[in-house]
């Protein structure tokens, strides 16, 4: 969803997804990070200077009164990290039952 921004560069980044492999995951009460490695077939994408970057999706959940976000971080044109964060108070859902309550929404443009 974060890459569903209907731009050429967003569509090109989505093409990298099959080439991503999880290198490391780190969690804390405010969210977590998933770092990726890619195989050489993943083609770097040039993100325009005027682009709305980084790609983000907002998260709503009863355990996070201020909400949160999923953010896609790109380095040298390659997806490197998916960040899940909590905007302020509350805690990131830990249990599967809690995760089923997550609602995602795109930023307003």
Beta strands, then each sheet from edge to edge (+ up, - down):
strand 1: 20-28
strand 2: 31-38
strand 3: 55-61
strand 4: 64-75
strand 5: 78-86
strand 6: 103-106
sheet 1: 1+ 2- 5+ 4- 3+ 6-
end
